[in-house]
């Protein structure tokens, strides 16, 4: 099927068009309406770099990504010379990466991944996690080496199918950050990682001077084997903590 994409500048309609055609969950209102401004035009940027660029130009909000890149990082153009919503920016940028889509997970977390991976039962991101419980574990540590905390993933990595690798990217990160406490049952690996990011995104302990982080998973082939690389990813802009302070101060329903 050949798609006719909305023209640039069509605003929220572009985001909704992507959501309808690719089956993406409609963006949560606060995320979709967050304004992206003053983004310098860039050509042939890796998708991951383009998303970080957009995140760092959010106005009065912040966003973390759960980013799943298979093989070569797709290249995209960033042309956001006028102020647009985050939903429109995501539709424009992710829409250029053939086979990729995005899904808003929470008010501050967006998942970006290959469409095909979601519907492949054998894909690592669909690995069934019976249960996982974290007690005050830094999200940075989880994302840098998830197999350490998820036995099913560790077993998968040791079956000879892939070769694991881990690391981290982002400015000023360290594993001595505040911990998150998360308990999940019967969930896919992608959902488990996103849930950790959601908890970290709103942790009041970050107001002491640390940063919440998302995650990035990459694969590459080395000697005929799949190498899985796991990293923490920081995309919060300067002043992000003021947004969290306001949210924490709001009366809970």
Buried (B, 14 or more C-beta within 10 A) or exposed (E): EEEEBBEBEBBBEBBBBBBEBBEBEBBBEBBBBBBBEEBEEBEEBBBBBBBBBBBBBBEEBBBBBBBBBBEEBBBBEBBBEEBBBBBBBBBBBBBBBEEBBBBBBBBBBBBBBBEEBBEEEEBBBBBEBEEBEBEEBBBBBBBBBBBEBBEBBBEBBEEEEBBBBBEBBBEEBEBEBBBBEBEBEEBBBBBBBBBBBBBBBBBEBBEEEBBBBBBBBBBBEEEEEBBBBBBBBBBBBEEBBEBBEEEEEEEEE
